[in-house]
Amino acid sequence: MGLNDAVVIKGQVRDAKTGSPVAKAHVYLIKGEIEQFSDSSGRFEICITDAATGLWIEHPKYKTAQEVLSSAQSIVFIDLHKK
């Protein structure tokens, strides 16, 4: 998969217990190439160029989570657990 084969994955960060959206979660690729924060609805979009890419999600009130994204995915839900 090359740069021309980039895939946009849409996601939402949620509280694992309540299912409520988590705003301002730091979402970034392990490689550090792309980073952003989830919006007030917990939503984010990230572009990947590898067949499988590691994604980190951090928020001060939650435990850090890691998710492996696949280019076959188009939507992903990340459930965070409180510290």
N, C-alpha and C positions, 0 to 999 in steps of 0.2 A: 504494500500500500504506500503510495507516494504522496507528495504534497497536493497533487491534483485530485487525489482520492479522499480528501478530508471529509469527515462525517460529522454533522452537528448532532449532538446528543442533548436532549432537553431533560431536565430533572427537577425534582423537588426535594428539599430537605425538610424532614418532619420529626417531631418528637415521637420517640418509639412507644411511649406509654399512651399518649393522648391522640396522636395522629395530627396534632396541630402543626401548622407550618413554622419553620424556624427561620426568622429573618436574620440577615447579616452574618450568615455562616460563611467562613472563608473556604472557598472551593478551588482547588488547584491540582494540576498534574504533578505527579511525583517528580518528573523531570524539571519542574519549575518553569516550563515554557509558557503556560497560560494560567492566570488566576483571576478570580472575581469573587463577589459576594452575592449570596442569595438575596432576592428582593423581599418585600414585605409579605409576599405569599410563599416564601421559601423556594421560589423558582430560580433556575439558572439554566444557561445554555453554554456548552463547551464544545469546542471543535477538536476532534482527535484525528491523527493521521496514521497511527499504527493499528494493526489488527486487534491488539489488546493493550490497553493503557491503564496504568494505576492512577487513581484519583484519591486525594486526601480531602477530608472535610473537617474543619475545626471551628469551634465556637467556645467562648469562655465558660459557658454554663454546662457544656456537654463533653463527653469523652470523645477524643479524636477517632474518626472512622476512616477506613480505607475501603475502596470499592474498585474492582477491576472492571473496566468498561470494555465492551467489545464493539467493533464496527457494525456488528449485526443488530445492536440495540439502537432504538431511537428514543426511548423514554426510560428513565431510571428514577426510582424512589430511594432516598437515603434516609434511614431511620436512625436518629441519634439517641443515645442513652444519657440521662443526666449524670453528672459527677457525683 
